[in-house]
Amino acid sequence: MALVAAGADRVVVGTAAWTALDELLAALGERLVVAVDVRDDVVRARGWTEGSLDVDEAIRRCVAAHVPRLLCTAIERDGTLRGPDLDLVRRVVAGSGLPVLAAGGIRWDEDVDALEEAGAEGAIVGRALLEGRLSVSRPGVS
């Protein structure tokens, strides 16, 4: 893949992964991260406008396919600075047993600490960094 050839350590694939998991795993191996973007217990597709799979079914499919890592986004919290959905992160971590990156609603360092306690491997933040609410020098922040 061009992204790997260009030096990407990880490649995040959204709902397109559901139809091509075997091919993506063959091409990307440990670099593959499957995005599980969730609202109302449903993984959303097409810009988060359509439901695709129940979150638990999505987790089962990823585990069965030996996906190496997940990205869990709480859609309703993304960009809101309302705090992460710790219950969702715990559910995805416990249900998959996989390394999980978490996104959505992160406000400050304490939220990153709470995500780590919930089992997340790392956090993806945006708005909190733009607004200077979060330290970029801490481990796990990307």
C-alpha positions as CSV (number, residue, x, y, z in Angstrom):
1,M,0.0,0.0,0.0
2,A,1.1,3.5,-0.8
3,L,0.6,4.7,2.8
4,V,2.9,2.0,4.2
5,A,5.5,2.7,1.5
6,A,5.3,6.4,2.5
7,G,6.2,5.5,6.1
8,A,2.9,5.2,7.9
9,D,3.1,3.3,11.1
10,R,-0.7,2.7,11.2
11,V,-3.5,3.0,8.8
12,V,-7.0,3.6,10.1
13,V,-9.8,2.1,8.0
14,G,-13.5,2.9,8.6
15,T,-16.5,0.9,7.6
16,A,-14.8,-0.1,4.3
17,A,-13.0,-2.6,6.5
18,W,-16.1,-4.8,6.9
19,T,-16.1,-5.8,3.3
20,A,-12.3,-6.3,3.0
21,L,-10.9,-7.4,6.3
22,D,-8.9,-10.3,5.0
23,E,-7.4,-8.2,2.2
24,L,-6.6,-5.3,4.5
25,L,-5.0,-7.6,7.1
26,A,-2.9,-9.2,4.3
27,A,-1.7,-5.8,3.1
28,L,-1.3,-4.0,6.4
29,G,-0.7,-6.6,9.1
30,E,0.0,-5.0,12.4
31,R,-0.4,-1.5,10.9
32,L,-4.2,-1.9,10.5
33,V,-6.5,0.0,12.8
34,V,-10.2,-0.6,12.3
35,A,-12.4,2.4,13.2
36,V,-15.5,1.6,15.3
37,D,-17.4,4.9,15.2
38,V,-20.4,4.5,17.5
39,R,-23.6,6.3,18.2
40,D,-26.6,4.7,20.0
41,D,-24.8,1.3,20.1
42,V,-24.5,1.2,16.3
43,V,-21.3,1.5,14.3
44,R,-22.0,4.3,11.8
45,A,-20.9,4.6,8.1
46,R,-21.0,7.1,5.3
47,G,-19.9,10.1,7.4
48,W,-21.7,8.8,10.4
49,T,-25.1,9.1,8.7
50,E,-26.0,5.4,8.3
51,G,-26.0,2.5,10.7
52,S,-24.0,-0.5,9.7
53,L,-23.4,-3.0,12.6
54,D,-24.3,-3.4,16.2
55,V,-21.1,-2.4,18.2
56,D,-20.8,-5.9,19.7
57,E,-21.1,-7.6,16.3
58,A,-18.4,-5.3,14.9
59,I,-16.2,-6.2,17.8
60,R,-16.8,-9.9,17.2
61,R,-15.9,-9.6,13.5
62,C,-12.7,-7.8,14.3
63,V,-11.6,-10.4,16.9
64,A,-12.5,-13.3,14.6
65,A,-10.5,-11.7,11.8
66,H,-7.5,-11.0,14.1
67,V,-7.6,-7.3,13.6
68,P,-4.6,-6.0,15.7
69,R,-6.1,-2.7,17.0
70,L,-9.3,-0.7,17.1
71,L,-10.1,3.0,17.1
72,C,-13.3,3.7,19.2
73,T,-15.0,7.0,18.5
74,A,-18.0,8.2,20.6
75,I,-19.6,10.1,17.7
76,E,-22.0,12.2,19.9
77,R,-19.0,13.5,21.9
78,D,-16.6,14.2,19.0
79,G,-15.5,17.8,19.1
80,T,-17.8,18.7,22.0
81,L,-15.3,18.8,24.9
82,R,-17.9,17.0,27.0
83,G,-15.6,14.2,28.2
84,P,-15.0,10.8,26.8
85,D,-17.6,8.0,26.8
86,L,-15.7,5.8,29.3
87,D,-18.4,3.1,29.4
88,L,-18.1,2.7,25.6
89,V,-14.3,2.4,25.8
90,R,-14.5,-0.1,28.6
91,R,-17.1,-2.1,26.6
92,V,-14.9,-2.2,23.5
93,V,-11.7,-3.0,25.4
94,A,-13.4,-5.8,27.4
95,G,-15.3,-7.2,24.4
96,S,-12.3,-7.3,22.1
97,G,-9.2,-7.8,24.3
98,L,-7.4,-5.7,21.7
99,P,-5.4,-2.5,22.0
100,V,-8.0,0.4,21.7
101,L,-7.4,4.0,20.8
102,A,-10.2,6.3,22.0
103,A,-11.6,9.5,20.5
104,G,-14.5,11.8,21.2
105,G,-15.0,14.5,23.8
106,I,-11.5,14.6,25.4
107,R,-11.1,17.9,27.3
108,W,-7.9,17.7,29.3
109,D,-5.2,15.6,30.8
110,E,-7.5,14.0,33.4
111,D,-9.7,12.6,30.5
112,V,-6.6,10.9,29.0
113,D,-5.8,9.5,32.5
114,A,-9.4,8.2,32.8
115,L,-9.2,6.6,29.3
116,E,-6.0,4.9,30.3
117,E,-7.7,3.6,33.5
118,A,-10.6,2.3,31.3
119,G,-8.1,0.3,29.3
120,A,-7.4,2.5,26.3
121,E,-4.0,2.3,24.7
122,G,-4.0,5.9,23.7
123,A,-6.2,8.9,22.8
124,I,-6.8,10.8,19.7
125,V,-7.5,14.5,20.5
126,G,-8.1,17.5,18.4
127,R,-10.1,20.4,19.8
128,A,-8.5,20.2,23.3
129,L,-5.1,20.6,21.7
130,L,-6.3,23.5,19.5
131,E,-7.7,25.3,22.6
132,G,-4.6,24.6,24.7
133,R,-6.4,22.5,27.2
134,L,-4.1,19.4,26.9
135,S,-0.4,18.9,27.2
136,V,1.2,17.6,24.0
137,S,4.2,16.3,25.9
138,R,2.4,13.5,27.7
139,P,2.6,9.8,26.5
140,G,-0.4,8.5,24.7
141,V,-1.5,11.8,23.2
142,S,-1.6,11.9,19.4
